[in-house]
């Protein structure tokens, strides 16, 4: 199903919000995020997961828009 | 100068000039010079976009910045990725459908007013020039270190080469240089990552080494090292996010493919390559650089500073793990990266100058031959201006220059494109006012910011407390375009009908 024009920008902004808060007000970072998982700091895993989530969303948008090519014409 | 670097330096120049000669024989028309006659496939364009995105500043700069701020560097690559995602959803399709050569085509086709070309042309030139100066400053520093030339000589060499590529090879040459460079860049990042893991014994061992390297690196894995505050963090994110999908030199790449489906496919290919590369750079190469290079006395000067600055960490790492041969290859890739990106930016400025400004101001009475002459002259003038400005701003912070270009793009081309495509109520006057308000407010706030007002001009205190204007300038551009559109007339009916 093709996402509406506003859906994707809103999802992207919502996804970015926690990262903005953690970097703008570091005290809001949850304690568990500062622990290590498999020898790698939690913040590193979290940041990688954030990035991968954004990439997966982009792939989904690319597929959805190509499947419905032309329907988003304003 | 390192012997292997000299050899690869000349091999790189020979290959790129060979591509330009090949492309020049196929680039006699306006279509060929501006958009490679829209004959690039989606996959090829995806590689070229990935190449445009992954500039020397991105690859070398991210590792260098990681050394200073650690995990906080994530804002600089996650925000643009979000921008690419939004761009794929709302901009790319309509852009390819309504545009032919420049962004001015897109907005003029919606608003039926030729003045829009001038506005978009000015915005494209300002944004691309800021970005071009940032790339040239980075290029000058890198080349002077790797190849032993002076800064001024380095930027002159880059300026001359980019003029030749653009004036003769046009978009076809720039695209193929980008494609080849992107393949080598991704390949070398994969090889370097494997070498890092091989050397350390695994990811957890790598992070243990990084954590133990110095007391300073212990804080690298906490958020907040950028000391931004909530406003600046949000504004930086917004500027990088919206600016990414409003960069003229990236957007005109979508005119090089035959149709909308190829345009979308090309961005998906680009995102795949960018994500693979950036994950490796963030997860492996950056911490390896900190643990093996940044605190290693072999790579520090007498003051304990990394030789050539933190941007050189990646190249030092290549030498430490792969020897002189791999160092030479990585240096050549960094050099070709610079050449490819500045060529793309020069095309953006030259096509906006010839097709949007000069052609419109001469009321469209410009033969193709004359327009091509204007394009080539603009390429030479752009090169001269970029050389002069990069010498002037050679001590300016690179990240600040890049964020500045992104913030201006987010405040000008993004509101104009988004509103022109999706809001039928936008009038030509509203669009002009919105674009100008975005341009003046973003540039004005940057001038009044600490990074310019205090560090460049020399005042004690900045008028505007943050270096990042997007959170104010982007809404201002949208609101002013909306308000003026509500009280002004749309384009004449007969023009709209046409």
Interface residues (C-beta under 8 A of the other chain):
Chain A: X3 X5 X7 X8 X9 X12 X15 X16 X19 X20 X21 X22 X23 X24 X25 X26 X29 X34 X36 X38 X39 X40 X41 X43 X44 X47 X48 X50 X51 X52 X54 X55 X57 X58 X59 X61 X62 X63 X65 X66 X69 X70 X72 X73 X74
Chain B: X71 X72 X74 X75 X77 X78 X79 X81 X82 X84 X85 X86 X88 X89 X90 X93 X94 X97 X203 X204 X205 X207 X208 X211 X221 X222 X223 X224 X226 X228 X229 X230 X231 X232 X233 X234 X237 X241 X260 X261 X264 X265 X267 X268 X271 X272 X275 X278 X279 X282 X283 X421 X422 X424
